[in-house]
Amino acid sequence: MHINTTKTYKKKRFWAGILLAQFLLFYTFSKLKFTVSFFETLFELQKKVHQLLFAWIPFSLGDLFYVLLGILLVYLTFKLLKKKNRSSALLRILVVLNISYFIYQIFWGMLYFQTPIITKLPKIDITLEKRKTLALEYLAKAKSTRKLVQEDKNGVFIIKNLKSIQNEILSQQKKLPILITNKQSSNINSFKPSLFKNIMSFTGILGYYNPFTAEAQFNAELPSSYLPFTLAHESSHQLGFAREQEANFIGYLIGVDSKNLELKYSTEYFTLKSLLNSIVYEDEKFVKTALENYSEEMKSDRLNEKKFVTEHQGYVDDFFGFTNNLFLKSNQQEGSITYSYFIDLLVRYKSIKNPKFK
């Protein structure tokens, strides 16, 4: 008995040491340009393989994987509470953590350390006046496009064909400016409605990318005004853009000139809201006036969004907002409470074609 206990103790020390070594190793890799480049190349390969293997499955295999992993960890945690099984349960937890962390890092985690998009764009001052000018531009565009999309009996924007939006996103991925990226689209439709849509609605999560299966999950309960841009955003993760605000920017490039009016409107509307968010603490009166100048159709969409949020508010939303903010900051990103990096990218990109932004 003493011999078995000693062996288990040594194994625990071994796996704990391996986990610590992984932390140090991947931290070192994150500081080396050639290793980050290697993981970018690896991502392109594994993404295509995973999408070929899993895209045809009608449900989210990645979500099923998370469910099984969660069940395993809960089971091992209960084992951990029992003194008799504590040692072996802790050993198994360490093994699961090591394997999961290693796979996550080689498939996704290292992509957070790619060269930021902002380094490819002109350096300019992101002034309040420039953001106001863009806000007015996208207010006019959103009002115009909104008149061309369909709505329900309550005057709220609705999506008629979600599949056509998904196909349009894949098509638009191929038209991204060379200045910004040379990442290649696999042209495989791997968008999946999440199995956790009810939980997502109460946590404020619109969608997420699964690095283990290369699936883009989305909350099928979202208001239509959110959904197309959410898909464009998650498709940006599928291209290999890990940072949230960079995925927003790539989503913007995918949707803003789209021929699909539903995707175009959702993108313009998201851009407008992001700009107003960046302005409100500096000029609340301007934002209030902009909101008052929404078209009646846009006001209906905004009211529908507010209704959705109100119906799903609570302590769970507060908790996930806090933890998501910590996660973003720990992965070389700003917290979820700010849109400034996306706005920086937007204004700098617009300055390329518009001299008055320089």
Steps between C-alpha positions, in 0.01 A plus 500: 500500500783735589674416170185584297455827689861597431463418128181708475671790677793486258260490203315805633826686539597396148177624339500818707856559381400435138217755532737761638752418225225551240418844642865601476550341158201664333584831668844477341347403164272806517806726507664346193381613158601183316312272744186713477531481120532122524175478699327722243600251229393209718162666554435514126560126473302388804210735414450340158531148641256570784244666275514212253450255786233684699318757282256246354370399845162676547561590867791658684750225573712752690213568740459126557873483577460780758206318660698176532805687632280681752343174618844346541630795704189504722537125557868539591419795726253288697765231521738765630265574789523143623816436699528144373516602132658846539849411385402312183232760410752783525739307279232454233404869516865596444519266199179646349623857557836423339346344189232770462744786550750356253240445226348845558836675473620327181161535328407851612667665798819604322300693238437772757864599450488554123613837366212739578302631204549855622870487406393469133296821505600870496574668832250781554326674788165341583318822581146553621413692184612214275287256697202735482541531124506123464201461732294731282619313189393162637176638637409609146613167353310292757183707449525448124571126510236439768228606256603217265480204740194313617319531832237319701149617585639708787734688268813321627776391260492127428729266309343297224788272402781446751680254273538761226662735752745228601590431137543872436739527795714220358500675163594836653789343688675459166475874431678627811766765422851362452621793710322349800542126453593218266320234705304260281137397538436125499158571342348235730179593678565410863255733674305317771222616733625449854350231722530753783282773348292549816811542714653733241193724505539549874877556487516752219708267281401539135724231355834327540761308305587143599875445447465124545262455204535829302124556527348848532219482754228765520199566720198424283277700739669831420300787350549512124684831522779327697521173315660566156787702644547240774547239228749726318688550827519127576605428141793736562612271780476211255740691274748517789440838664501426871471848652135597548526856370699389195228244429252788520705694245529204261127443547449863405707458183303185412160662545523870423510467119299180478230459238294314760293782650436318829872457562569855383239654730611299805861607435415867454282492810775336709753756375267788585438367853873449553574857393227641725636290787843656448349851502243489780735580790646797312184643343180349636287762326630395157413135569153592625437702184626213283264256672211741449589510129473123457236415244175360639607157373834523682325614817287185483814288468665681791192451715499130411866470601433677831207268564719195436769627737247593771338156485838332548667718760607369839785395723623244247542778244696709753726207587576405140556863405761525778675172417495570125661838568780330694550246220529768232754694702707187564523434125655827384164669448299780648209413721152449364386840632680693228489512124800729457734253325235417239437873457874564463516241224189640333615863497853413388362283219260772388790748490656304212222606263389820670765774535298697757558223754880537479 
